[in-house]
Amino acid sequence: MTATLRDAVALTERPSRPSPVSTTLTFGWRALLKIKHVPEQLFDVLVSPIIFTLMFTYLFGGALAGSTQAYIQFLLPGILVQTILFVTIYTGYTLNTDISKGVFDRFRSLPIWRPSPVVGALLGDTVRYTIASVITVALGLLLGFRPDGGFLGVLLGVLLLLVFAFALSWTFIILGLLVRSPNAVMGVSMMVLMPLTFASNVFVDPATMPSGLRAFVNVNPVSHLVTAERSLMAGSPDTTEIVWVLIASVVLTAVLGPIAMRIYRNKT
């Protein structure tokens, strides 16, 4: 009886190792399932774009552009950039949460492609970025945003933003691996992003700023990204700025990706 049972459960051959693509997609699906079971994670994605767009449009539109209708044409691409950059923080936040709960150690013990938990989480977060983009653009259209570049210009602008957001997320992955708690990830990340987004051309033309601040704004990476977004949505692509964003995205991924994975492998 015992021998029969042993023969029934014994494997005649070793299961094949899952491919990097399949494990990465599995972890991407896991990231989406976490949203399904903890819908509060979508709060910032759903509510923040609405709050920021309405608040800045109706608080400053009349004073800065003469009317909310005129200001939304200038503001919407910048608000879209700000929204997505803030959402990228959650990549490091959720990774740090997994570490603090011990899930991190379980992933590292599995016979899978080592980067798949991190890359899969990034793919899942890209869905969150897309949702936030759609909500922001849809609200802008309701408020009177009329992009001269049409649907194609908006689509290309969103795709460019998603590429940059994917690259920037490696920064917060490194932060999530290094700091001790999810709240610390959130606090440090906001300290980095707040100056970059508010001291930029998101809300006003840098020409109206003092010379010292204007010099910073002109070299701020967020300003380059916003300028590229505005040019695409206006139907007059600024090739220089678009290429700058693409090169910056490649450099961020090429430099920060290996650093993040080295920390991931060596973390105890």
C-alpha positions, -999 to +999 in steps of 0.1 A: +000+000+000+028+024+010+048+016-021+017+021-044+010+055-028+047+065-032+046+055-068+014+075-074+028+108-060+064+104-072+073+126-102+089+107-131+106+138-144+114+172-131+090+200-141+105+225-166+115+258-152+091+287-160+103+312-185+112+348-175+083+361-195+057+338-178+070+346-143+071+383-150+035+383-163+024+363-133+038+389-109+022+416-131-011+398-126-004+396-089+000+434-088-034+438-104-050+413-081-037+433-051-057+463-065-088+440-068-086+429-032-074+462-018-093+488-039-081+516-016-049+514-036-068+530-065-078+560-044-048+582-055-052+570-091-089+579-092-092+609-069-059+628-070-062+637-108-097+650-102-088+671-072-056+686-087-072+694-120-103+710-106-085+729-079-058+744-100-081+751-129-106+770-109-083+786-083-057+800-107-072+798-142-088+832-141-058+849-125-031+834-147-047+830-181-078+852-179-102+823-180-104+786-170-109+777-206-076+792-216-057+779-186-068+742-190-051+742-224-018+750-207-024+731-175-037+697-186-005+682-199+014+694-168-012+680-144-010+647-163+027+646-158+024+655-121-003+629-115+017+600-130+049+609-113+032+609-079+017+575-087+052+560-094+059+563-057+037+533-050+061+510-068+086+514-040+059+516-014+043+482-023+078+465-027+087+477+008+054+464+021+062+430+007+096+431+024+082+441+058+057+412+056+083+386+046+068+380+011+101+392-003+121+363+012+096+338-003+100+352-038+138+350-036+135+313-027+115+304-058+131+288-088+122+317-111+140+345-130+153+366-102+141+401-115+106+389-123+089+400-091+103+436-096+097+438-133+062+422-130+053+448-103+064+475-127+042+461-155+012+460-131+018+495-120+019+506-157-018+497-157-023+521-128-005+548-147-027+542-177-059+545-156-047+578-141-039+591-175-073+583-189-091+599-160-070+631-162-075+635-199-112+627-197-117+653-170-097+678-190-120+672-220-150+678-199-135+711-186-128+723-221-094+709-230-092+707-268-058+693-280-049+704-315-029+672-319-062+652-317-064+617-304-031+607-319-013+635-302-028+627-268-021+590-273+016+596-281+019+620-252+005+593-228+028+567-242+058+589-238+048+596-202+044+559-195+079+552-208+094+579-186+073+567-156+085+531-160+121+544-160+116+567-130+100+538-110+135+522-106+144+551-084+116+543-060+123+506-062+158+513-049+143+535-022+119+508-013+147+483-009+168+506+012+145+523+037+129+505+067+092+511+063+066+519+037+058+552+053+094+562+051+093+554+013+063+576+009+078+605+029+112+605+012+097+601-022+074+631-017+103+652-005+120+645-039+090+649-062+073+679-046+101+704-054+106+688-089+069+691-099+061+725-083+094+742-093+087+734-129+066+747-159+036+725-149+015+755-136+031+787-150+054+799-178+090+801-164+093+835-181+074+850-152+098+836-126+128+852-109+161+845-128+174+821-102+143+800-100+139+802-138+174+787-142+165+757-121+131+752-139+148+752-173+171+723-163+144+705-143+137+671-159+100+675-152+100+707-173+115+689-203+089+662-199+060+686-197+073+706-227+074+673-247+039+665-236+025+699-245+041+698-280+027+664-288-008+673-276-007+706-295+001+688-327+036+704-331+060+678-317+092+693-302+117+667-314+145+679-292+125+675-260+110+642-270+144+627-278+157+641-245+129+623-226+135+591-244+173+592-238+167+601-202+144+571-199+169+547-214+197+561-192+176+558-160+167+522-168+202+512-178+218+527-147+192+523-120+178+489-131+211+469-125+217+488-093+182+479-080+186+443-089+220+441-072+205+455-040+175+431-045+198+400-048+221+410-018+194+423+006+192+403+038 
